[in-house]
Amino acid sequence: MTDFSIASSQSTPEVRSDWANGKLYMEGDSYPENSFDMFQQVFDWMEAYLDQASAPLALELRLLYLNTSSVKAMMDIFDLLEAAHQQGKPVSVCWYYDPQNERVAELAEEFKEDCSFPFDIVSHT
């Protein structure tokens, strides 16, 4: 599987994959017109990685704002990670947030409640 990169725009986050190091990175706002289209490449890459790689997968998030359809897409991503974790695959999430944006921290906490895999929420300036 090849790595991919999606440049950020006014309404979409930057997304980068790193197969060799088992990392997926997202940063920015996420309120695309069609979140399914934007996140499909993420789903495809994650499913392939979780199916083919034996190394851990770490998701690093620096998301600032998510609209309802992006929240749904993130729920699907976390469901993929949870299923992999239940199968014994090493997965983790680290969600960085600006302490001046408590809403993002609250959203991350809501997601974390439904996950049994390692899920860190880290304040950064």
C-alpha positions in Angstrom: 0.0 0.0 0.0 1.3 3.5 -0.8 1.2 6.4 1.5 -1.0 9.4 0.7 -1.2 13.0 1.6 -4.2 15.3 1.4 -3.4 19.0 1.6 -5.4 21.1 4.0 -8.0 23.5 2.6 -10.3 26.0 4.3 -12.7 23.2 5.1 -10.6 20.1 5.2 -7.8 18.9 7.4 -4.3 18.0 6.3 -4.0 14.2 6.3 -0.8 12.2 5.9 -0.1 8.5 6.2 3.2 6.9 7.0 3.0 3.1 6.4 6.7 2.5 7.4 6.2 4.0 10.8 2.6 3.0 11.4 1.3 6.6 11.7 -1.7 8.5 10.4 -1.9 12.2 11.0 -4.7 14.7 10.7 -4.6 18.4 11.5 -7.0 21.4 11.0 -10.7 22.0 10.5 -13.0 19.4 9.1 -16.2 20.5 7.5 -16.0 19.3 3.9 -19.0 19.4 1.6 -18.8 15.6 1.3 -17.0 14.0 4.2 -17.5 10.5 2.9 -15.4 11.3 -0.2 -12.7 13.1 1.9 -12.4 10.3 4.4 -12.7 7.3 2.0 -9.0 7.3 1.3 -8.3 7.3 5.1 -10.7 4.3 5.6 -9.1 2.4 2.7 -5.5 3.0 4.0 -6.4 2.1 7.6 -8.2 -1.1 6.6 -5.2 -2.1 4.4 -2.7 -1.3 7.2 -4.7 -3.1 9.9 -5.1 -6.1 7.6 -1.5 -6.3 6.2 0.9 -4.8 8.8 1.9 -6.3 12.0 3.3 -3.1 13.5 1.3 -0.8 15.8 -0.9 1.9 14.2 -0.9 5.4 15.9 -3.4 8.0 14.9 -2.3 11.6 15.7 -5.0 14.2 15.7 -4.7 18.0 15.8 -8.3 18.7 14.8 -9.7 22.1 15.6 -13.3 21.8 14.5 -15.5 19.0 13.1 -18.9 19.3 11.6 -21.6 16.6 12.1 -20.5 14.5 9.1 -16.9 14.7 10.1 -17.8 13.5 13.6 -19.6 10.5 12.1 -16.5 9.8 10.0 -14.3 9.9 13.1 -16.7 7.6 14.9 -16.2 5.1 12.0 -12.4 5.5 12.3 -12.5 4.8 16.0 -14.8 1.8 15.3 -12.1 0.4 13.0 -9.4 1.0 15.6 -11.6 -0.6 18.3 -12.3 -3.7 16.2 -8.5 -4.0 15.5 -7.8 -3.6 19.2 -10.3 -6.3 20.1 -8.4 -8.6 17.7 -5.2 -7.9 19.6 -3.7 -5.4 17.2 -1.8 -2.6 18.8 -3.5 0.7 18.0 -3.5 4.1 19.7 -4.8 7.7 19.4 -3.2 10.9 20.6 -5.4 13.9 20.2 -3.7 17.2 20.8 -5.8 20.3 21.5 -5.3 24.0 22.2 -6.3 24.7 25.9 -8.1 27.7 24.7 -10.4 25.4 22.7 -12.1 23.4 25.4 -14.8 22.2 23.1 -12.3 20.1 21.1 -11.1 18.5 24.4 -14.7 17.7 25.3 -15.3 16.1 21.9 -12.2 14.0 22.3 -13.3 12.9 25.7 -16.7 11.9 24.3 -14.9 9.7 21.7 -12.5 8.3 24.3 -15.4 7.0 26.4 -16.3 4.5 23.7 -12.8 3.2 23.1 -10.9 0.6 25.1 -7.5 1.1 23.2 -4.9 3.7 24.4 -6.4 7.1 23.7 -4.5 10.2 25.0 -5.8 13.7 25.0 -3.0 16.2 25.3 -3.1 20.0 25.8 -0.5 21.8 23.7 0.2 25.5 23.1 
